[in-house]
Amino acid sequence: MSTKIDKRCRGLFDILMTLAREIRCCSRDEAICGNVTFQQFIILDAVVNKGELSFADLHKILSVEKSTTTRLVNPLIKKGLLKRDRATHDSRAAMLSVTVEGMETHRKVWECLGGFLDGIMQNIPAGRREEIFGAVKVFTAAMQKAAASCRCCG
C-alpha cells in the first residue's frame, strides 16, 4: 500500500473510531428515556410510523438476525408497549402494533431525544446543516456498500 493511500485510510479509520465512540449511546443495552433502549425505540418508532409492522419488515429495518429481533421486541411486549398478533394473510407470521401505553412512551422518548438532537444541530453551523447532513448520508451509503462486499466485516 502506498504512503498516500495509507494516510488516507488512517484518516478515515480515525473518523470511524470517533464516530463509533460518540454513538455508543445508540448501541448500549441501557434505557435512554422512557425505560427503553435506543434499539427498542427504533422498533417502537417503526411500528408507530407504519401502524402495524411484520417481523419480516422489522428484520429489514434493523438488519439483524431474526433471533436478535425477537430479543429486542420481547421486552417491549412485556412492558405493554407493543402487541404481537397473528397476521391475517398468514397464520405463521406475526404482526406488531403499538398500544396506548406504547404511544405515550413514544411521545415521551421523542421529547427526551429532541433535546439531544437539538444539541447536535446547534453545534453544526446553520448555513452548513443541509450540506453536512447530505454528506453524512452519502458516507453511510458508502459504508453500507463497502460492508456488503467486505469479507472482513461479515
N, C-alpha and C positions, 0 to 999 in steps of 0.2 A: 504494500500500500504506500503510495507516495506521501510525502510530508504534508502537502496541500490537502489531500483527502483526509489524512489523519487529523489535522487541525479542525477541519470542517466537522468531521464525525465527533471529535472531542467536544466541540461547541454544542452540537445537537444533543449529545449524551448529557452534558451539563444541564441543558434546558429540561430534558426528560426527568433527570433526577430532581430538579427543583419542582417541576410540576407534580411528580409523584409525592414528594414531601408535603407540598401545600394542599393537595387534595385528599390527604389521608382521612379527613373528616367525612369524606363521602364513601369510604370503604370500611369504616370501623363497624363493629357489631354493637356499638353503644347507641343509645337513643339520642337523637339530635334535638327534637322538640316533640311534644305530644306523645311521648313514650313510644316512638317508632324510630327505627334506624333510617339512614339515608336510603338504603336499598329498599326497605319496606315502603318508604314514602314514594319511591319511583313507581312501585307496584300500585299503591293506593291512588296516586295521581293518574296513572294509565287507566285504571278501572273507572275512576271518576270521569275522565275525559271521554272514554268510549261508552260509558253507561253500563256495559257488560263486556267481559273480555274472556276469551277462551285461554286455556293453559297454553295451547299451541302458539297463539299470538303473543302471549306473555314471554314464552321462551325466546321468540324473535326479538322482542324489546330488550330483554335482559342479556341475551347472548351467553347464557349459562346452561349447564346440564339440567335435564328435567328434575333430577333429584334435588338440585340446588334451588330451583324454582319452588318446588314443594316445601323445602325447608324454610324459604323466605316467606311463603304465603301462609303456612300453618299458624304462626303466631298472630297474624292479622285476623284470621278466622277465630282463633281462640279469644282474642281481645274483643270480638264482636264488631270489627271494623269492616270485614268483608264476609260475604256469604258464598258458599260453593254449592251449586245446583247442577243437576244433570242437564246437558244440552238437549234442546228439543229435537235437533236434527240428528243426534247420535247419542244413544244412551250410555255409551262408553266414555264420551267426552264430558269434561266439566267446564262450567261457566262460572266466572266470578262476577259478583255485583257488590256494590257498596251499600252499607247500612246507614241509617240515620246517624248513628254514632261515628261511623266512618266519614261521613260528610262533614261533621263537626270537627273531627280530628284533622281532616284535610284542610279545612279553613284555618284552623289554629296553626298548623305547621306552616302554611303559606305566609301567615302573618309573621311568624318567627323567622322564616327564611328570608322574608322580604328585607329585613334589616341587614342581614348578611350580604344579600345580593346588591342592595343599595350601596353598602360599604365598598363592594368591589367596583361598582360603576363610578362611585365618587372618586376613586383613585385612578381612573382612566380619564384622560383629558376629553371633555365633551365633544370637541371637534374631531376626535380620532376614534370614537367608540365604534362607529359603523365599520371603519377600515379595520380596526383590531378584531372585532367580532368576526368579520369576513375572513380575515387571515387565520384566526383560530379554527374556523370551520374547514378551511382548506387544509390546514395542518392535521386536524383529526381525521379527515377523509384520507389523507396520505398515510397516516398511521394505520388506519383500518386496512387499506390495500396492502401495505407492506407486511402487516401482521398475518394477513390471509395467505401470503405466499412465502412466509419466513419459516424455515424448518426449526429455528432455534426458539421460536415463540409459541409453538403449539405442541 
